[in-house]
Amino acid sequence: DSGVTQTPKHLITATGQRVTLRCSPRSGDLSVYWYQQSLDQGLQFLIQYYNGEERAKGNILERFSAQQFPDLHSELNLSSLELGDSALYFCASSVGPGLAGEETQYFGPGTRLLVL
Amino acid sequence: AQKVTQAQTEISVVEKEDVTLDCVYETRDTTYYLFWYKQPPSGELVFLIRRNSFDEQNEISGRYSWNFQKSTSSFNFTITASQVVDSAVYFCALSEARTGYSSASKIIFGSGTRLSIRP
């Protein structure tokens, strides 16, 4: 158990809908990262927040957004969902800003999203 | 540009055999970090090791060992005396040590190697 929690574990929705995925980092960790794992794209980094501020951005679509709240939990919002958004979404956390891979990222169990 | 190649899509061995998972990377930076992660059938990602580009010493942790060779841009992972519980998808990953906002903390993953250990 990494100490990172994600809810829900599974989510089934329809195209065009909007969903929110939630992540709670390990106690004491200030950074939260979001990743998408799909069959065709593999594992991709989406976005990172550090202490409430956006820190780095990867291959995140404009239909997707995220935020980190004062209690350090984070939410990933996915809107106008398409079939291709079906994937496993991971959250990870680390102690600091995670500059340059200097810190280990600990992953949550993931949220499996199925868009029908 | 960064790239991580795991040419072995699937490997199947009998329990107690040794197995090596290959990882070849591409980067223009002189400072970077390499990682291995394990994803068991349950789906979670488990961190195994992080190595920076200035430390070419091989590392051993129990039955696991890693061979980092900058000359061939490889970071291979060997499991000695494999066990059924080692069955998982293993990902190699690369993070470049760039300054500035947009590149901080990005990790590029390889496509993974599915390892099956048969009893």
HADDOCK unambig.tbl for C-alpha pairs under 7 A between the chains (distance, minus, plus):
assign (segid A and resid 42 and name CA) (segid B and resid 111 and name CA) 6.05 0.50 0.50
assign (segid A and resid 43 and name CA) (segid B and resid 109 and name CA) 6.11 0.50 0.50
assign (segid A and resid 45 and name CA) (segid B and resid 106 and name CA) 6.43 0.50 0.50
assign (segid A and resid 45 and name CA) (segid B and resid 107 and name CA) 6.56 0.50 0.50
assign (segid A and resid 55 and name CA) (segid B and resid 101 and name CA) 6.37 0.50 0.50
assign (segid A and resid 56 and name CA) (segid B and resid 101 and name CA) 5.93 0.50 0.50
assign (segid A and resid 56 and name CA) (segid B and resid 102 and name CA) 4.95 0.50 0.50
assign (segid A and resid 56 and name CA) (segid B and resid 103 and name CA) 6.35 0.50 0.50
assign (segid A and resid 56 and name CA) (segid B and resid 104 and name CA) 5.75 0.50 0.50
assign (segid A and resid 56 and name CA) (segid B and resid 105 and name CA) 6.89 0.50 0.50
assign (segid A and resid 57 and name CA) (segid B and resid 102 and name CA) 5.96 0.50 0.50
assign (segid A and resid 58 and name CA) (segid B and resid 106 and name CA) 6.94 0.50 0.50
assign (segid A and resid 98 and name CA) (segid B and resid 105 and name CA) 5.54 0.50 0.50
assign (segid A and resid 99 and name CA) (segid B and resid 104 and name CA) 5.40 0.50 0.50
assign (segid A and resid 99 and name CA) (segid B and resid 105 and name CA) 5.23 0.50 0.50
assign (segid A and resid 100 and name CA) (segid B and resid 95 and name CA) 6.45 0.50 0.50
assign (segid A and resid 100 and name CA) (segid B and resid 96 and name CA) 5.99 0.50 0.50
assign (segid A and resid 100 and name CA) (segid B and resid 97 and name CA) 4.14 0.50 0.50
assign (segid A and resid 100 and name CA) (segid B and resid 98 and name CA) 6.19 0.50 0.50
assign (segid A and resid 100 and name CA) (segid B and resid 104 and name CA) 5.64 0.50 0.50
assign (segid A and resid 100 and name CA) (segid B and resid 105 and name CA) 5.12 0.50 0.50
assign (segid A and resid 101 and name CA) (segid B and resid 33 and name CA) 5.93 0.50 0.50
assign (segid A and resid 101 and name CA) (segid B and resid 95 and name CA) 5.60 0.50 0.50
assign (segid A and resid 101 and name CA) (segid B and resid 97 and name CA) 6.87 0.50 0.50
assign (segid A and resid 101 and name CA) (segid B and resid 105 and name CA) 5.52 0.50 0.50
assign (segid A and resid 106 and name CA) (segid B and resid 47 and name CA) 6.80 0.50 0.50
assign (segid A and resid 107 and name CA) (segid B and resid 45 and name CA) 5.81 0.50 0.50
assign (segid A and resid 107 and name CA) (segid B and resid 46 and name CA) 6.88 0.50 0.50
assign (segid A and resid 108 and name CA) (segid B and resid 44 and name CA) 6.65 0.50 0.50
assign (segid A and resid 109 and name CA) (segid B and resid 43 and name CA) 6.77 0.50 0.50
assign (segid A and resid 109 and name CA) (segid B and resid 44 and name CA) 4.61 0.50 0.50
assign (segid A and resid 110 and name CA) (segid B and resid 44 and name CA) 6.64 0.50 0.50
